[in-house]
Structure formats: structure tokens, C-alpha cells
Amino acid sequence: MDSGMLAANASPYDRLVQALALIPISYYLFAALFIFLAFLYTFLEIHFLHDLLTLFRGYPVTLTYNSSSHLCQSLLSNCNILRGRYSVTPWLSGPHLQTVFLSVFGRAPPVTYRRHLFLTSDGGTIALDWLTYSDVTEGRSRVIDDSAAIKRDKTPIMIVIPGLTSDSSSAYAKHLAFNMARNGWNVVVSNHRGLGGVSLTSDCFYNAGYTEDLRKLIDHIHCEYPEAPLFAVGASIGANILVKYLGEDGTNTPLVGAAAICSPWDLLICDRFINRKPVQKMYDRALTVGLKGISLSCLVLQTGKALQSPDLLETLTSMLLVFLESLRLWIHFIGVQAVLIMVNENIILATTPRGGHLAFYEGITASSLWWVRAVDEFFGVLRTSPLIKERQKNFLLFYCRSKAAVWQSHCNLQLMKGHIWMLWKIDW
């Protein structure tokens, strides 16, 4: 009777606690796991369920270009990859998953370059890592310092400009170099100053708006191999450098075609966007750590000393700050130069709604990158097109992801009036 009276006098909260205590602990663990997985699904922007419901048919590639350009129409009619769909690797159904997978695992093919050192007029050193068809088929056991192609060779050459903290050893660079070399191209990856294991031998570093190194490099390769058609691919910050160079030189460039992959385009907007959400701030921190590592390695190579004293640490910090500030100084010039100077009717803007930063894995095994195949096909069609010999124009491919960026890119497209085919992708 006493227990019944106590139960009757118990507050609703006590009854609720008693009822909850009767639920097995395993149910709570399952609920916590479900909430955690739902949080990760949203936080990492995973789209596996959507892909599953659509039976992994992939996503269409949206193409925006000047319909009056016969060259664009001719090229696209032969580019099945761009007119097709991009199918994401099922177990990498998310932009962040793909980006992290590319950085950590890569799944890059085995590549051994042949190295040539290019010396700039101010004493700087740029490592040019070459890969040819014979290198891929015959194989190389070590990197040698030698000229990578036969003089007077007419084999097309593709110049690769890497991103902010990457070089020829990066997974995407190896994917691109191996795929193109296997298909008969001579590929040269231009490592930025102080990268690629080469010491920083001058006071000048690199940034997203400094095009002089690329200009001298292209002129040097064109002088060495005057009969070989030149193409260029810029990745991330390398795409910014390439686009700005093309805007400055216009039709005076010896390049036949170019592709800009995952270009940040407007660094000011990207800087704000990359600090908007927690997951985006992770990329900001990763880039900062990468820049610190580069500055550290360059300073150690310069001084030959370990960074133990406060003076050296202060020098390292100053070096990093100067580098970051140099990026900011070029923020406005990059967009203005690229948009307003490149007046050309043959621009193609290709967009997909999915993909990571330089990471567009496809297939069950995630052994290949979609954009690498797209660039390979496009350059192949462009190189053999009879119209290109008549027009002698440059082409650059834009590849973009977000709907807002697509609209903004379309407005920029009207300003440029297209001679450059661009592949632009806005990430983050």
C-alpha cells in the first residue's frame, strides 16, 4: 500500500525517468549512432542516398558556350565525355570524402619523372619533371637530370601548373601525367619555386598572380621544341596563374589550348567562403599547415640549419606572412585580368553538381579521375581539329559546381566573348 501511494504521489518527471530506465541500453547506443551518422552525412555533404535512388546513373555535365562559335560546336560534337554524365564512385559520394581521399590515398599510378632544372634570370630554380610515352612503356628506375624530349620533336607537349602546396608528386599530377603520356604526349610538370625538393635559390617566391615564371617557362619550352604544339593545364592556384597569363598575353601566347581545373577564380570570395563553415575552416587550416611546411623546408634548405633559435622561427613566420600577403595583393587583379582582358568567342564552361577539389573519382575502385579523361579527350580533339589551324586561338575549359557560381560564370562568359575554353570548378 505504501509503495502504491508513493507511485501515485510520484511526479510525472519521476515516472518518465523510471520509464526511460526500463529501455535497454543498446537502444540508446543505436539511437546515438544513428544521430551521429546523420550528422556526418549532413556535415560531409554526402549524397549516397540520392545516388542510390537514381541507381547511380551519374550527373549530367552542363555546357555553356557561344552557340555561334563553329569551333566550339565542332569540338563538343566529338567530346563524348563532356556530353555524357559524371558517375561518382559510390563509396566516395561526397565532395569532402573525395578531396580527403585524393590527398591521403590518391590511388596514383607509379610515375618516375625525368628532371630538368630551369634557371630564371633572377637566380631562381624551377624543377621541370618530364614524362613521355617511352617513360611509361619502358619504365625508369630513377630521376635523372636530362632533357626530356628529342629536339625538333613534333610530339605535343602538355605543361602542368600545380596548386598552392602541391608539386609533381601530388596524386592528381601523377594521374594526369601518366594518362597523357600513355596516350602519346610529352608531359612536363612545372614545380613552383621552392617545391619539388628543390632549394629556394632566389628572394622571389610564387603566388596566385605572379605569371612571369610561367611566361618564361612557356617561351623556353617553345624555343627548345618549336615544332611541338604546346598545351597547358592549371590546377587550383595553378589555374589562376594560367588564366591570368592568358589574359595578359592573349593571342601572343604560343599555347594552342589550355584547361583550368578547379580554379578559385576570385580569391577574395574564396577566402570568405572557406571560413564560413566548420568543415570549410578545416581546409583553411590544412592549407596553412601546408604553407608552413613549405616555408620551413625552404628556410632549412636556405640556411642548412635546424629551426631551433627564436630568430629563425621569427624569420619563418615573417616569410609565411609575406607569402600570404603577396596572395592578397593580387586578389583583385586576377579576376579583372582574366575576365576583362581575354576577349574571345571560343570559351566553353563545363559544370557538374558533384565532385571534390581536383578529386572527381569514378568507377568502383576509384582508380581514375573524371576530369583527367575529359582533358585528355578535349585536347586530343582540339589538336586534330582542322579549324584550330585556321583560327589559331587558345582554349581553356571552366568547370564549376555550385548553381550560384554557374550563374556568375555565365555573366563573366558574356564579358569574355570566348576564345579560351575553360574548365572551372568552384569548390568549398
PLY file of the C-alpha trace (Angstrom):
ply
format ascii 1.0
element vertex 428
property float x
property float y
property float z
element edge 427
property int vertex1
property int vertex2
end_header
0.00 0.00 0.00
2.84 2.36 0.85
4.59 1.62 -2.43
1.33 2.21 -4.34
0.84 5.54 -2.58
4.41 6.53 -3.36
3.90 5.64 -7.00
0.69 7.63 -7.09
2.37 10.62 -5.48
5.39 10.49 -7.83
5.81 13.46 -10.17
5.47 13.00 -13.93
9.21 13.59 -14.33
9.99 10.73 -11.93
7.67 8.46 -13.86
9.36 9.46 -17.12
12.78 8.66 -15.70
11.56 5.31 -14.44
10.10 4.51 -17.86
13.29 5.50 -19.64
15.28 3.31 -17.27
13.31 0.30 -18.48
14.60 0.79 -22.08
17.66 -1.38 -22.80
20.95 0.48 -23.09
21.52 -0.99 -26.54
18.59 1.06 -27.84
20.23 4.26 -26.63
23.51 3.31 -28.26
21.73 2.60 -31.53
19.94 5.97 -31.38
23.20 7.79 -30.62
24.89 6.04 -33.53
22.04 6.97 -35.85
22.20 10.64 -34.82
25.97 10.67 -35.24
25.76 9.14 -38.72
23.04 11.60 -39.71
25.25 14.44 -38.52
28.22 13.16 -40.52
26.02 12.66 -43.57
24.96 16.31 -43.44
28.29 17.73 -42.26
30.29 16.00 -45.01
27.61 16.71 -47.65
27.29 13.04 -48.58
24.85 12.23 -51.37
24.92 8.42 -51.36
21.17 8.04 -50.79
20.41 10.31 -53.71
22.78 8.34 -55.90
21.20 5.10 -54.73
17.69 6.31 -55.52
18.82 7.33 -59.01
20.54 3.95 -59.47
23.96 5.61 -59.74
23.19 7.00 -63.19
25.56 9.90 -62.57
25.15 13.62 -63.08
24.85 15.45 -66.39
27.58 17.85 -67.46
26.16 21.30 -68.17
27.91 23.08 -71.05
27.72 26.84 -71.56
29.32 28.31 -74.67
28.79 30.69 -77.57
26.42 28.87 -79.91
27.67 30.94 -82.85
31.19 29.53 -82.49
31.65 26.84 -85.11
34.82 25.72 -83.38
33.03 25.11 -80.06
30.29 23.16 -81.79
32.80 21.12 -83.75
34.83 20.28 -80.66
31.89 19.38 -78.44
30.38 17.15 -81.10
33.46 14.94 -80.72
33.80 15.14 -76.92
31.68 12.27 -75.62
32.88 12.65 -72.04
31.77 16.27 -71.76
28.44 15.45 -73.39
27.97 12.48 -71.06
27.47 12.09 -67.32
29.83 12.05 -64.37
29.29 8.97 -62.18
30.76 9.32 -58.70
32.49 6.40 -57.00
29.68 5.04 -54.74
31.75 4.81 -51.57
33.11 8.34 -52.13
29.72 10.02 -52.54
30.68 13.39 -51.12
32.97 16.28 -52.07
34.90 16.19 -48.81
35.33 12.42 -48.92
36.77 12.68 -52.41
39.05 15.58 -51.55
40.44 13.88 -48.46
40.83 10.58 -50.31
42.83 12.30 -53.05
45.11 13.96 -50.52
45.63 10.96 -48.26
45.47 7.94 -50.57
45.44 9.27 -54.10
45.46 5.93 -55.92
48.03 7.45 -58.29
49.76 5.28 -60.90
53.50 4.65 -60.50
55.35 7.54 -62.12
59.05 8.32 -62.31
59.89 11.64 -63.90
62.97 12.84 -65.67
64.10 16.12 -64.17
65.42 19.24 -65.86
66.29 22.37 -63.87
65.25 25.68 -65.39
67.11 28.74 -64.11
65.34 32.09 -64.13
67.00 35.44 -64.80
66.83 36.42 -61.11
68.61 33.26 -59.97
65.53 31.21 -59.19
65.34 27.48 -59.84
62.28 25.69 -61.21
62.20 21.90 -61.39
60.67 20.61 -64.62
59.63 16.98 -64.28
59.10 15.30 -67.65
57.19 12.16 -68.51
56.98 10.75 -72.02
55.37 7.77 -73.69
58.63 5.83 -73.60
58.97 6.54 -69.87
55.58 4.95 -69.25
56.05 1.94 -71.53
59.72 1.24 -70.80
59.84 2.45 -67.21
62.52 4.36 -65.35
64.36 3.33 -62.22
65.40 6.82 -61.07
65.01 10.52 -61.72
67.78 11.86 -63.92
68.72 15.41 -64.81
68.37 15.35 -68.57
66.43 16.89 -71.43
63.13 15.08 -71.66
62.30 15.20 -75.35
64.13 14.95 -78.64
64.92 18.27 -80.25
62.70 19.16 -83.20
60.18 16.62 -81.99
56.59 17.30 -83.11
55.02 15.34 -80.27
52.55 17.61 -78.44
53.71 18.87 -75.05
51.41 19.48 -72.10
52.60 21.80 -69.33
51.09 21.23 -65.88
50.96 24.04 -63.29
50.21 22.54 -59.83
48.23 24.04 -56.98
49.20 26.06 -53.93
51.08 23.44 -51.90
51.42 20.62 -54.42
54.04 19.57 -56.92
54.76 16.75 -59.37
54.49 14.18 -56.60
50.83 15.02 -55.95
48.37 12.29 -56.83
46.34 14.31 -59.33
49.51 15.41 -61.15
50.58 11.78 -61.47
47.12 10.76 -62.71
47.23 13.47 -65.36
50.85 12.96 -66.40
50.56 9.17 -66.63
47.29 9.23 -68.57
48.52 11.80 -71.10
51.96 10.23 -71.53
50.38 6.81 -72.04
48.39 8.33 -74.90
51.48 9.65 -76.65
52.02 13.08 -75.12
55.13 14.61 -73.63
54.16 15.96 -70.20
56.16 18.42 -68.11
55.12 19.39 -64.58
56.42 22.83 -63.64
57.07 22.79 -59.90
56.77 26.16 -58.20
59.89 27.76 -56.75
60.96 26.03 -53.57
58.80 22.95 -54.28
59.57 19.55 -55.73
62.55 19.08 -53.42
64.46 21.98 -54.96
66.00 24.69 -52.82
64.73 28.25 -52.99
67.68 29.95 -54.69
66.32 33.50 -55.00
64.44 36.08 -52.99
61.35 35.67 -55.20
58.69 33.12 -54.28
55.46 32.28 -56.13
51.84 33.35 -55.72
48.50 33.18 -57.49
49.10 36.35 -59.50
52.75 36.01 -60.48
52.84 34.94 -64.14
56.41 35.78 -65.12
57.78 32.32 -64.29
55.11 30.64 -66.40
55.68 33.08 -69.26
59.45 32.47 -69.31
58.91 28.73 -68.98
56.49 28.53 -71.90
58.79 30.65 -74.06
61.73 28.41 -73.10
59.91 25.18 -73.99
58.61 26.72 -77.23
62.16 27.76 -78.14
63.54 24.32 -77.33
60.81 22.44 -79.21
59.46 24.91 -81.79
57.63 22.29 -83.84
55.77 20.74 -80.91
52.25 22.12 -80.21
52.01 23.36 -76.64
49.07 22.87 -74.28
48.73 23.77 -70.61
46.69 22.58 -67.63
46.44 24.60 -64.43
45.12 23.07 -61.20
43.69 25.13 -58.35
46.01 28.12 -57.80
47.92 26.96 -60.87
44.71 27.58 -62.82
44.66 31.17 -61.54
48.20 31.69 -62.75
47.41 30.15 -66.13
44.22 32.17 -66.65
45.93 35.43 -65.71
48.84 34.66 -68.04
46.46 34.01 -70.93
44.61 37.22 -70.16
47.84 39.19 -70.23
49.38 37.64 -73.35
46.21 36.91 -75.34
46.88 35.65 -78.85
50.63 36.23 -78.40
50.95 33.07 -76.34
52.40 30.03 -78.15
49.85 27.79 -76.42
47.36 26.02 -78.65
44.98 25.05 -75.85
44.65 25.27 -72.09
42.48 23.93 -69.29
41.89 25.47 -65.86
40.81 22.87 -63.31
39.16 23.83 -60.00
40.27 27.43 -60.20
39.40 29.55 -57.14
38.95 32.40 -59.66
38.22 35.14 -57.11
40.49 34.65 -54.11
38.68 37.24 -52.01
35.36 35.42 -52.30
37.06 32.05 -51.72
38.82 33.41 -48.65
35.47 34.44 -47.17
33.76 31.23 -48.24
36.46 28.95 -46.87
35.94 30.42 -43.39
32.14 30.25 -43.44
31.50 26.73 -42.10
33.46 24.46 -39.73
34.17 21.89 -42.44
35.48 24.65 -44.71
37.69 26.01 -41.95
39.37 22.61 -41.87
40.60 23.24 -45.41
41.82 26.67 -44.38
43.85 25.13 -41.58
45.19 22.39 -43.87
46.38 24.97 -46.40
48.04 26.97 -43.63
49.84 23.88 -42.36
50.97 23.13 -45.92
52.30 26.65 -46.37
54.15 26.45 -43.07
55.72 23.19 -44.18
56.85 24.74 -47.46
58.26 27.80 -45.71
60.04 25.59 -43.19
61.61 23.36 -45.84
62.68 26.36 -47.92
64.27 28.05 -44.94
66.08 24.89 -43.89
67.39 24.44 -47.43
68.46 28.09 -47.47
70.27 28.11 -44.16
71.20 24.47 -43.78
70.29 24.79 -40.10
67.56 23.41 -37.89
64.88 25.85 -36.78
65.71 25.96 -33.10
66.55 29.58 -32.34
63.91 32.31 -31.89
65.50 34.33 -34.71
64.99 31.54 -37.22
61.43 30.97 -36.06
60.74 34.66 -36.44
62.23 34.56 -39.92
59.98 31.61 -40.79
56.89 33.46 -39.53
57.81 36.57 -41.49
58.38 34.51 -44.62
54.94 32.92 -44.31
53.22 36.25 -43.68
54.93 37.86 -46.66
53.81 34.94 -48.83
50.19 35.17 -47.67
50.19 38.93 -48.09
51.52 38.59 -51.62
48.48 36.44 -52.39
46.14 39.12 -51.11
47.83 41.84 -53.16
46.88 40.01 -56.34
43.29 39.20 -55.36
41.55 41.85 -57.42
43.97 41.75 -60.36
43.39 38.06 -61.07
39.65 38.29 -61.65
39.84 41.57 -63.57
42.63 40.42 -65.84
41.05 37.06 -66.56
37.55 38.36 -67.19
38.09 41.65 -69.00
41.27 41.12 -70.98
40.51 37.72 -72.54
38.11 38.80 -75.29
37.45 35.59 -77.22
34.41 33.78 -78.57
35.52 30.18 -78.07
35.01 29.62 -74.34
33.32 26.51 -73.05
32.08 26.36 -69.46
31.52 22.80 -68.23
29.81 22.24 -64.87
28.70 19.30 -62.74
26.86 19.38 -59.40
29.21 16.90 -57.71
32.92 16.40 -57.17
35.70 17.39 -54.78
38.60 19.78 -55.14
40.58 18.21 -58.01
39.00 14.94 -56.88
36.50 13.51 -59.36
36.88 9.82 -58.76
34.87 7.42 -60.88
34.39 3.66 -61.01
34.02 1.17 -58.20
37.75 1.05 -57.47
38.29 4.84 -57.68
41.30 4.29 -59.90
40.76 7.22 -62.26
39.78 10.89 -62.24
36.95 12.02 -64.49
38.44 15.43 -65.33
41.72 13.81 -66.44
39.85 11.81 -69.06
37.86 14.91 -70.07
41.02 16.97 -70.60
42.68 14.13 -72.48
39.74 13.80 -74.84
39.32 17.53 -75.33
43.00 18.19 -76.07
43.03 15.25 -78.47
40.03 16.61 -80.38
41.43 20.14 -80.31
44.84 19.06 -81.58
43.40 17.25 -84.60
40.70 19.79 -85.44
41.15 21.39 -88.88
39.51 24.57 -87.58
42.21 25.19 -84.99
44.80 25.67 -87.72
42.63 28.33 -89.30
41.70 30.18 -86.14
44.94 29.80 -84.16
43.07 30.53 -80.94
43.61 29.36 -77.37
41.16 27.29 -75.42
40.54 26.99 -71.75
37.92 24.87 -70.00
35.99 26.11 -66.98
34.47 23.60 -64.61
32.10 24.80 -61.92
29.92 23.11 -59.30
27.55 25.43 -57.42
24.46 26.85 -59.10
25.27 30.40 -57.95
28.77 30.10 -59.39
27.32 28.84 -62.67
25.21 31.99 -62.95
28.16 34.21 -62.10
30.36 32.37 -64.58
27.71 32.84 -67.27
27.85 36.60 -66.69
31.65 36.53 -66.92
31.31 34.48 -70.09
29.40 37.31 -71.75
32.23 39.70 -70.90
34.99 37.49 -72.25
33.22 36.61 -75.53
35.19 33.42 -75.65
38.34 32.32 -77.43
39.56 30.29 -74.49
38.00 27.02 -73.47
37.90 26.90 -69.68
37.31 24.15 -67.16
36.42 25.82 -63.90
35.15 24.30 -60.68
34.31 26.26 -57.56
34.78 24.12 -54.51
34.38 24.75 -50.81
0 1
1 2
2 3
3 4
4 5
5 6
6 7
7 8
8 9
9 10
10 11
11 12
12 13
13 14
14 15
15 16
16 17
17 18
18 19
19 20
20 21
21 22
22 23
23 24
24 25
25 26
26 27
27 28
28 29
29 30
30 31
31 32
32 33
33 34
34 35
35 36
36 37
37 38
38 39
39 40
40 41
41 42
42 43
43 44
44 45
45 46
46 47
47 48
48 49
49 50
50 51
51 52
52 53
53 54
54 55
55 56
56 57
57 58
58 59
59 60
60 61
61 62
62 63
63 64
64 65
65 66
66 67
67 68
68 69
69 70
70 71
71 72
72 73
73 74
74 75
75 76
76 77
77 78
78 79
79 80
80 81
81 82
82 83
83 84
84 85
85 86
86 87
87 88
88 89
89 90
90 91
91 92
92 93
93 94
94 95
95 96
96 97
97 98
98 99
99 100
100 101
101 102
102 103
103 104
104 105
105 106
106 107
107 108
108 109
109 110
110 111
111 112
112 113
113 114
114 115
115 116
116 117
117 118
118 119
119 120
120 121
121 122
122 123
123 124
124 125
125 126
126 127
127 128
128 129
129 130
130 131
131 132
132 133
133 134
134 135
135 136
136 137
137 138
138 139
139 140
140 141
141 142
142 143
143 144
144 145
145 146
146 147
147 148
148 149
149 150
150 151
151 152
152 153
153 154
154 155
155 156
156 157
157 158
158 159
159 160
160 161
161 162
162 163
163 164
164 165
165 166
166 167
167 168
168 169
169 170
170 171
171 172
172 173
173 174
174 175
175 176
176 177
177 178
178 179
179 180
180 181
181 182
182 183
183 184
184 185
185 186
186 187
187 188
188 189
189 190
190 191
191 192
192 193
193 194
194 195
195 196
196 197
197 198
198 199
199 200
200 201
201 202
202 203
203 204
204 205
205 206
206 207
207 208
208 209
209 210
210 211
211 212
212 213
213 214
214 215
215 216
216 217
217 218
218 219
219 220
220 221
221 222
222 223
223 224
224 225
225 226
226 227
227 228
228 229
229 230
230 231
231 232
232 233
233 234
234 235
235 236
236 237
237 238
238 239
239 240
240 241
241 242
242 243
243 244
244 245
245 246
246 247
247 248
248 249
249 250
250 251
251 252
252 253
253 254
254 255
255 256
256 257
257 258
258 259
259 260
260 261
261 262
262 263
263 264
264 265
265 266
266 267
267 268
268 269
269 270
270 271
271 272
272 273
273 274
274 275
275 276
276 277
277 278
278 279
279 280
280 281
281 282
282 283
283 284
284 285
285 286
286 287
287 288
288 289
289 290
290 291
291 292
292 293
293 294
294 295
295 296
296 297
297 298
298 299
299 300
300 301
301 302
302 303
303 304
304 305
305 306
306 307
307 308
308 309
309 310
310 311
311 312
312 313
313 314
314 315
315 316
316 317
317 318
318 319
319 320
320 321
321 322
322 323
323 324
324 325
325 326
326 327
327 328
328 329
329 330
330 331
331 332
332 333
333 334
334 335
335 336
336 337
337 338
338 339
339 340
340 341
341 342
342 343
343 344
344 345
345 346
346 347
347 348
348 349
349 350
350 351
351 352
352 353
353 354
354 355
355 356
356 357
357 358
358 359
359 360
360 361
361 362
362 363
363 364
364 365
365 366
366 367
367 368
368 369
369 370
370 371
371 372
372 373
373 374
374 375
375 376
376 377
377 378
378 379
379 380
380 381
381 382
382 383
383 384
384 385
385 386
386 387
387 388
388 389
389 390
390 391
391 392
392 393
393 394
394 395
395 396
396 397
397 398
398 399
399 400
400 401
401 402
402 403
403 404
404 405
405 406
406 407
407 408
408 409
409 410
410 411
411 412
412 413
413 414
414 415
415 416
416 417
417 418
418 419
419 420
420 421
421 422
422 423
423 424
424 425
425 426
426 427
